[in-house]
Amino acid sequence: MDVQERIRTQVTQSPVVLYMKGSPKFPQCGFSGLATQILQACGVTDYVAVDVLQDPEIREGIKTYANWPTIPQLYIKGEFVGGADIMREMYQSGELQKLLNG
């Protein structure tokens, strides 16, 4: 299975998937930490976190998959939502909560 197929499988098998640097308990960059805090503030406790630092293929492949150059990346129900800045904006407007609870 090539890396794009692996990513497609990951984002479609779980309702919420976050590609990040590190883990939710030990994020390895500020943006990944912010992303996990936003999900926590939305009441999301059950999501798949993929540590891109553990898999260089995924780290590069995810940028191509979403045509988005930075990490973290949030997927909800298989759809790319955005990175930490977009998550913050959507959280502040209430849009992210609706998407996660919809």
Steps between C-alpha positions, in 0.01 A plus 500: 500500500648836405510792741203683343288187537615460864397859574164458323435192714597682821276802439198296394513234776464743791264796538774737624867471401774746593839482331740664740856517624519293817203365691202667671672456838841611370462728197833581335404844365281786615255468211444129573449587867245767404315254276466245782385773742231612256372144458498461879310830538242363253457193720664262254684228688476214252706581192791349313824695532767411245852604601665599171842504669477120528440447128688715242283361216182618672664832591566580134199315360244688709619831353428367152175328599334824613712733289576673831866565589487503878425271792276462701213405273150415620261268317136454598301220335769463233500870406798729547411786736828689538793572725526662843415855386189388313400281795533802731287721274235230461498435876458870580206528257338177628528338159745230612272386783210464254718300260625270776156444651309485172 
